[in-house]
C-alpha cells in the first residue's frame, strides 16, 4: 500500500498536524509505503516524521502570497489563484496522471485541494486533514469578487471530493466542507531545562522566552527591546541578534518540541502548531493580534479555555513592551492541559476509510 502525504509549506503548522497522524499510522502499519510531497525541507520533515519516507520536493498549493508571516499580499494572491485555475480540468488531469505514474493507492492532503480533486478523478481514496481549508479562506478574502465564484466552487468541490475531511480541533467550523472532527493534535516535547541550558549556555534559574513565528518570516527588532534582568530571548539563528541575553535556538541536537516544553513562555503569531503544542505543554503564550485571519477567532477561543494566553498588539510587540503581560500570565493559575488525542482518532478514521489495511 502506497500512501501519498501532501503537506503544505504555508507555515510549519501543517507539518505539526500531519506528522503525529502519520506516526500513528505507520506505528500500526510498519509496511506502509509513504511518499511525502512538500517544499518543507526534508530535514525538517524527518525531525517530526518517525518512519522512512520517499521525499518529493514539490508543492500543489500556495495558500496565499505573503508579505511576511502575517500580512497577505491580496493582489498577488488573487492573480495566483486566477492563474492556478485558468485551465482547471487540465491541471486536475495532469495531477491524476502523476498519481497513476507513481502508483499511489491513497492520498492524505494537508491541505492542498488539487490532489483531492485528482484522486477523485483517478478513482483513488483520499482525505483532507487540517484545522482550516483554502475554500473558506478564499471565500473570506475574495468571496465578493465576480471573478472568484467559479474558482471558489472548484476549490470547494475538490475538498468535498474525498472520503470526508478530517477537521482538527481547534479550527474553522467548515460548515461548507463535509468533515469528521477530531480532538487536538500535538507532539508534546520532553521538559528538560538542564539539557537545554547546557546546549544554549543558559542559566536554569533565569526566564527563557521563545520567539517563534511559525516557520514564516517576520523579523522582530529585538535589538531595540528593553533588557529585563534574569530574562533571555531564544530566537531563530538567521535573525543574527548580537546581545548577551539572546540565544539562537536552532542548534544541533535540540528538538523544537523539547525546547518549547522547557521554556517559560512563547511569543508567536496565531497558528495551530505553536498554539496547541504550547497549550498541551502548559507553556504561557503571548500572541500577535491578527484579526483579519479567519482562524484566529477559533484558536483564541480555544486558548482562553485551555491555556494561559494573552493577545498582543503589533505596536507593543515591535517595541518589546509586554513584560507586564508575561508577569500576569506567570501569576495566573494554569488550567488543566488538554489531551492531544486527535492523532490516534484521525489514524483510526483513515485506516477505516482509505483502505490502508
C-alpha angles and dihedrals in degrees: 000000000000117000121192112207112194113196123189117230092209091117128329094267090088090060091044089057098042103043097064090049092049090047090052091049097048091043087063096035107037091172094057109124109223131196116186115201114193143117089231103112114266092239092059091047092050091051089066106024112077100193131074111263141176111243124219113184098210135113128220095183138034101191098202135340105251135206087200139327094306110018117082121211095222097183093051091043092053091050093049092051091050090051093045092053098037090108101012099164091054092047090052091048092052091050091048089053089051091054092049093046091053091045094236114182099185139009132216113185130190095204123318112115099200093076090051093052091046094047090054090051091047094048093245123142111248142168138184122228125193148098089250140026131212093234094066093041092047090051091049094057103029106018095112094052116103093222093053101066098082093042092050090050091053092048092048092048090052093053090049094046097081134069091285128296120269103229113202122214123267101036149096116324091239095204090164096050123071104237151165114221124221134183123263118302120215141150105226117212129214115259106229112152093171093060094043090049090053094047095046098031094242134151110248091214095057129081118266119200117191118210109201123161099190099268094298128109116269109138113200123206094243090157088072098045115113117253119249116198112244094015126115129190120219110204141169111276093234090067087068096201112180107210130120091232092056129085130182108236101198098085129141115276096020115112113210093225091052089049092049091050091051103050129090095233142349130223113205147140124263106284139127104245104055094032095055098036091050092046092049089050093048093244118151115243132211109187135188117252110251109166095164094063108090095213094056095080094055095043091048093049090052092047091051089064102034108033147031099257140152132186119236128202118235091242093056092044094052090048094047088237101146110088089109089057091052092050090054091050093049090053094047119100106250118235122233109284114251120247111245097211096139095101093061091045091050092047091052091051094046093049090053097043108033097048092239092149 
